[in-house]
Amino acid sequence: MKKHIFIILVLTFTFTSCVRFSLGDANKIQKGMTSSEVNGIVSKGPVKDFMMTIYSSPSKKYFVQVYDIHVGNYNSDYFAVYENEKLLYWGYPYEFNRHPDPLLNEIGKTAVAEYEKIK
């Protein structure tokens, strides 16, 4: 009986340690979701979250979640940014920088800089 419990515990630990935020999780996310809704549908929650403001609109606050995304052997940071408790934009840091909207560029740059401070 003890052997069976040990095997179950080992298998449980093995499978739960393999759970990762993936591209499949990123594809489930939709604009306008709350952070609770996002966390409810993804395989693994964020590694960090924080509040920030940007230079051009210091009165606006943005909530940022940083996920550790795994795609094959590639690992990277993946950001989700919320404005007024609703998902505004999500993606890799370079996606924010490539976006034609200057606001999203600034949000992305600020989010990466703030994350580097608390990492």
C-alpha positions in Angstrom: 0.0 0.0 0.0 2.8 2.5 0.9 4.5 1.6 -2.4 1.3 2.6 -4.3 1.0 5.9 -2.5 4.7 6.7 -3.2 4.2 5.9 -6.9 1.1 8.1 -7.1 3.0 11.0 -5.4 5.9 10.7 -7.7 3.7 10.7 -10.8 1.7 13.6 -9.5 4.8 15.6 -8.9 6.2 14.7 -12.3 3.1 15.8 -14.2 2.6 19.0 -12.3 6.2 20.0 -12.7 5.8 19.7 -16.5 2.9 22.1 -16.6 4.1 25.2 -18.5 2.7 28.3 -20.1 2.7 27.6 -23.8 1.8 29.0 -27.2 -1.5 27.1 -26.8 -2.2 29.1 -23.7 -1.3 32.4 -25.4 -3.7 31.6 -28.2 -6.6 31.3 -25.7 -6.2 34.8 -24.4 -8.5 37.5 -25.7 -8.6 41.3 -25.4 -10.9 42.5 -22.7 -10.4 39.5 -20.3 -9.7 40.2 -16.7 -6.5 38.8 -15.1 -8.6 36.3 -13.2 -10.1 35.0 -16.5 -6.7 34.8 -18.1 -5.3 32.9 -15.1 -8.3 30.6 -15.2 -7.7 29.3 -18.7 -3.9 29.1 -18.9 -1.8 26.1 -17.8 0.5 28.0 -15.5 0.2 31.5 -13.9 2.5 34.4 -14.2 6.0 34.4 -12.6 5.7 38.1 -11.7 3.1 40.8 -11.7 3.3 44.5 -11.0 1.7 47.9 -11.5 3.3 50.6 -13.6 2.7 54.0 -15.2 4.1 55.4 -18.4 5.9 58.7 -19.0 3.3 60.0 -21.5 0.3 59.3 -19.1 1.5 59.2 -15.5 -2.0 59.2 -14.1 -2.9 56.0 -15.9 -2.0 52.7 -14.2 -1.3 49.5 -16.0 -1.2 46.0 -14.4 1.4 43.7 -15.9 1.7 39.9 -15.7 4.9 38.2 -16.9 4.7 34.6 -17.9 7.5 32.2 -18.7 6.5 30.8 -22.1 7.9 27.5 -23.5 7.8 26.7 -27.2 9.9 23.6 -27.9 13.3 24.3 -26.4 12.8 28.1 -26.5 11.9 29.9 -23.3 11.0 33.6 -23.2 9.2 36.2 -21.2 5.6 36.8 -22.3 3.7 39.9 -21.1 0.0 40.6 -20.5 -0.9 44.2 -19.9 -4.2 45.3 -18.4 -5.8 48.8 -18.4 -8.8 49.3 -16.1 -8.7 45.6 -15.2 -9.2 44.6 -18.8 -6.6 43.0 -21.0 -5.2 45.6 -23.4 -2.4 43.7 -25.1 -0.3 40.6 -24.7 2.8 39.1 -26.4 6.5 38.9 -26.5 8.4 42.1 -25.7 9.5 42.5 -29.3 5.8 42.4 -30.4 5.1 45.5 -28.3 8.1 47.2 -29.9 6.9 46.4 -33.4 3.3 47.5 -32.9 2.4 50.6 -35.0 0.6 52.2 -31.9 3.1 54.4 -30.1 1.2 53.9 -26.8 1.8 50.1 -27.0 5.5 50.7 -27.8 5.8 52.8 -24.7 3.9 50.4 -22.6 6.1 47.5 -23.8 9.4 49.3 -23.2 8.3 50.5 -19.7 7.0 47.0 -18.8 10.3 45.4 -19.8 12.3 48.0 -17.9 10.2 47.6 -14.8 10.4 43.8 -14.9 14.2 44.0 -15.2 14.2 46.0 -11.9 12.3 43.3 -10.0 13.5 40.1 -11.6 
